């Protein structure tokens, strides 16, 4: 991902008001992000942990999505859950249900879509083995890094398409 500015981030959001986008808390390590290793920018709001944000290049433009993270998992601490983007399995609340208000009239009517995502939205770093296990996830598979990145990108863009309404 190419580095983006705070202004680009705040003007990219498509499913929240301009005021909400202006008030959101940026990642505390924003200046130190490893941009070359990111396929998208994702973070939890430092001032409101139930809020999360995702910014990505989608269909030729920078798109920001506001998310709400569930309060936690009803499953036990040792239970494993899988992120639907990067297919990393994690324990202890490492994967949570996040919901996004849909865009357009559907969103104004209160409709949303949900997806199980890495709770810290660091999928790119898990895929590359920067966080987590040496191969970026714990699945025993023959797909190389480029294939895993392409799969995660396809999964992410499929989620985004569900957020956008006709």
CORHUJO-V906022 format. One record per pair of residues at least 24 apart in sequence whose C-alpha atoms are under 7 Angstrom apart, sorted by the first residue. I is the first residue (numbers start at 1). GAP is how many residues later the second one is. D is the distance in whole Angstrom. If there is no record, write none. Layout:
((I,GAP,D) (I,GAP,D))
This chain:
((1,34,6) (1,35,6) (1,37,5) (1,38,5) (1,39,6) (2,33,6) (3,32,6) (9,46,7) (9,55,7) (12,50,6) (12,51,5) (12,52,5) (13,50,6) (13,51,4) (13,52,6) (14,49,7) (14,50,6) (14,51,6) (14,89,7) (15,50,6) (15,51,6) (15,86,6) (15,87,6) (15,88,5) (16,50,7) (37,87,7) (37,88,7) (38,86,5) (39,85,6) (42,79,5) (42,80,7) (43,77,6) (43,78,6) (44,76,6) (66,34,6) (67,31,6) (67,32,5) (67,33,5) (68,30,5) (68,31,5) (68,32,7) (69,27,7) (69,28,6) (69,29,4) (69,30,7) (70,26,6) (70,27,5) (70,28,6) (72,24,7) (83,33,5) (83,34,4) (83,35,5) (84,31,7) (84,32,6) (84,33,6) (85,32,7) (85,67,5) (85,70,5) (85,71,6) (86,37,6) (86,41,7) (86,66,5) (88,49,5) (88,50,7) (89,48,7) (89,49,7) (94,24,6) (94,25,5) (95,24,5) (100,63,7) (101,62,7) (102,61,5) (102,62,6) (102,63,7) (103,60,6) (103,61,5) (103,62,6) (104,61,6) (106,59,7) (113,49,7) (113,50,6))
